[in-house]
Amino acid sequence: MKNKLNSLALFASKIDRQRIQVFFVVLSLAMLVLGVGAPDDGGYSSR
C-alpha cells in the first residue's frame, strides 16, 4: 500500500500546471462544441 501511494505521489509530481491548463482548455472547447449545458430550443410556438 505504501508503495502504491509513493508511485501515485511521483506521478502527481510529474504533472505540471501548464498541462492541466491545456487539459481544461481542450475540455471546455469540446463542451462548447457539443453544446453541453446549452438550453434546448423546444420549438414551442403559440397556436
C-alpha positions in Angstrom: 0.0 0.0 0.0 2.8 2.4 0.9 4.5 1.6 -2.5 1.3 2.5 -4.4 1.0 5.8 -2.5 4.6 6.6 -3.3 4.1 5.8 -7.0 0.9 8.0 -7.1 2.7 10.9 -5.5 5.5 10.5 -8.0 3.0 10.5 -10.9 1.2 13.6 -9.5 4.5 15.5 -9.1 5.3 14.9 -12.8 2.1 16.7 -13.9 2.8 20.4 -14.3 0.5 23.4 -14.2 0.7 24.0 -18.0 -0.6 20.5 -18.9 -3.5 20.9 -16.5 -4.4 24.3 -18.1 -4.2 22.8 -21.6 -6.4 19.9 -20.5 -9.1 22.3 -19.2 -9.0 24.5 -22.3 -9.4 21.5 -24.5 -12.2 20.1 -22.3 -14.0 23.5 -22.3 -13.8 23.8 -26.1 -15.1 20.3 -26.5 -18.0 21.0 -24.2 -18.7 24.2 -26.2 -18.7 22.3 -29.5 -21.0 19.6 -28.1 -23.3 22.2 -26.6 -23.3 20.8 -23.1 -25.4 22.9 -20.8 -26.9 24.8 -23.7 -30.7 25.4 -23.4 -32.7 23.2 -25.7 -34.9 25.0 -28.1 -38.1 23.0 -27.9 -39.7 24.9 -30.8 -42.8 25.8 -28.8 -44.9 28.3 -30.6 -48.2 29.9 -29.8 -51.1 28.3 -31.6 
